[in-house]
Amino acid sequence: MADGTINSLRPTKAPNIQITPPAYDRQNEDLFRNQLRIYFTQVDNANQQVIQAVYSQSVLSWLDGGM
């Protein structure tokens, strides 16, 4: 996050998880895990951006004397 503002955050979007066949298939399992990995990586990144934005706002308000 370059500028540290909450307005620049992008919301995450849940993955479109496919319905798997009743029989176990390694390829479908790998696809499912990859979809979840990508989604949770996006969630983690969004959380980090929120934490950074809140921290930046706290520091700015502290430097401005609480105004």
KESE-64610 format. One line per field, with one value per atom (N, C-alpha, C): residue in one letter; x, y, z. Coordinates in steps of 0.1 Angstrom, whole numbers, plus 5000, padded with zeros to 4 digits. Example, Ala and Ser with C-alpha at 12.3 -4.5 7.8 and 13.67 -1.06 7.14 Angstrom:
// KESE-64610
residuo	c(A/A/A/S/S/S)
px	c(5132/5123/5132/5128/5137/5129)
py	c(4943/4955/4967/4978/4989/5000)
pz	c(5078/5078/5078/5071/5071/5079)
// end
This chain:
// KESE-64610
residuo	c(M/M/M/A/A/A/D/D/D/G/G/G/T/T/T/I/I/I/N/N/N/S/S/S/L/L/L/R/R/R/P/P/P/T/T/T/K/K/K/A/A/A/P/P/P/N/N/N/I/I/I/Q/Q/Q/I/I/I/T/T/T/P/P/P/P/P/P/A/A/A/Y/Y/Y/D/D/D/R/R/R/Q/Q/Q/N/N/N/E/E/E/D/D/D/L/L/L/F/F/F/R/R/R/N/N/N/Q/Q/Q/L/L/L/R/R/R/I/I/I/Y/Y/Y/F/F/F/T/T/T/Q/Q/Q/V/V/V/D/D/D/N/N/N/A/A/A/N/N/N/Q/Q/Q/Q/Q/Q/V/V/V/I/I/I/Q/Q/Q/A/A/A/V/V/V/Y/Y/Y/S/S/S/Q/Q/Q/S/S/S/V/V/V/L/L/L/S/S/S/W/W/W/L/L/L/D/D/D/G/G/G/G/G/G/M/M/M)
px	c(5008/5000/5009/5007/5017/5014/5001/4998/4993/4989/4985/4971/4963/4949/4939/4929/4918/4911/4910/4902/4909/4921/4928/4927/4920/4919/4909/4912/4903/4897/4884/4878/4882/4882/4885/4872/4873/4862/4864/4853/4854/4856/4863/4866/4853/4852/4841/4845/4843/4847/4838/4844/4836/4831/4820/4814/4822/4827/4836/4827/4832/4825/4826/4817/4816/4829/4835/4847/4859/4869/4881/4889/4893/4901/4912/4924/4936/4936/4933/4934/4924/4911/4901/4905/4911/4916/4927/4936/4947/4941/4931/4925/4918/4911/4904/4913/4924/4934/4941/4943/4949/4940/4927/4917/4917/4917/4916/4929/4941/4954/4954/4949/4949/4939/4928/4918/4924/4929/4934/4947/4954/4965/4960/4949/4942/4937/4931/4925/4937/4948/4959/4965/4966/4971/4962/4949/4939/4940/4942/4943/4956/4966/4979/4977/4970/4967/4959/4949/4941/4949/4957/4966/4975/4981/4990/4983/4971/4963/4959/4955/4951/4964/4975/4987/4991/4990/4994/4985/4972/4963/4966/4970/4973/4985/4995/5008/5005/4997/4994/4987/4977/4970/4979/4988/4997/5007/5011/5020/5013/5000/4992/4988/4991/4987/4973/4968/4955/4944/4947/4936/4930)
py	c(4988/5000/5012/5020/5031/5043/5048/5060/5059/5046/5044/5049/5051/5056/5045/5045/5035/5036/5047/5049/5041/5037/5030/5014/5010/4995/4989/4977/4970/4958/4956/4945/4932/4921/4908/4902/4892/4885/4870/4864/4850/4842/4831/4823/4816/4814/4806/4792/4785/4771/4762/4753/4744/4733/4727/4715/4703/4696/4684/4672/4662/4650/4641/4632/4624/4615/4611/4603/4612/4608/4616/4617/4630/4632/4642/4638/4646/4659/4660/4673/4683/4678/4687/4691/4682/4686/4697/4695/4705/4719/4718/4731/4738/4730/4735/4742/4735/4740/4753/4753/4765/4777/4775/4785/4791/4782/4787/4794/4789/4796/4810/4811/4825/4834/4829/4837/4842/4832/4836/4845/4844/4853/4867/4869/4882/4887/4879/4883/4888/4880/4885/4898/4900/4912/4924/4922/4932/4936/4926/4929/4937/4933/4941/4955/4957/4971/4979/4973/4979/4983/4974/4976/4988/4988/4999/5012/5012/5024/5030/5021/5026/5031/5024/5029/5042/5044/5057/5068/5065/5075/5079/5069/5071/5080/5077/5085/5099/5100/5114/5122/5116/5123/5127/5118/5121/5132/5132/5143/5156/5156/5168/5173/5167/5171/5167/5156/5151/5158/5167/5175/5167)
pz	c(5000/5000/5000/4990/4988/4997/4997/5004/5018/5022/5036/5039/5029/5032/5031/5039/5038/5025/5019/5006/4995/4996/4985/4987/4998/5000/4990/4985/4977/4985/4984/4991/4985/4993/4988/4983/4974/4968/4971/4976/4978/4965/4966/4953/4949/4936/4930/4930/4942/4943/4936/4928/4920/4928/4924/4930/4926/4935/4932/4929/4922/4920/4932/4934/4946/4948/4938/4939/4941/4949/4951/4938/4936/4924/4928/4927/4932/4925/4912/4905/4911/4914/4919/4933/4941/4954/4954/4944/4943/4939/4930/4925/4937/4945/4956/4966/4969/4979/4973/4960/4954/4955/4952/4953/4967/4977/4991/4995/4990/4993/4987/4975/4969/4976/4980/4987/5001/5008/5021/5020/5010/5007/5005/4998/4995/5008/5017/5030/5039/5039/5047/5042/5029/5024/5027/5026/5029/5044/5053/5067/5070/5063/5065/5061/5050/5045/5055/5061/5071/5083/5087/5099/5096/5084/5080/5079/5074/5072/5086/5095/5108/5116/5114/5121/5115/5102/5096/5101/5102/5107/5121/5129/5143/5144/5136/5137/5132/5121/5116/5127/5133/5144/5155/5158/5169/5165/5153/5148/5147/5144/5143/5157/5167/5181/5184/5178/5181/5174/5165/5158/5147)
// end
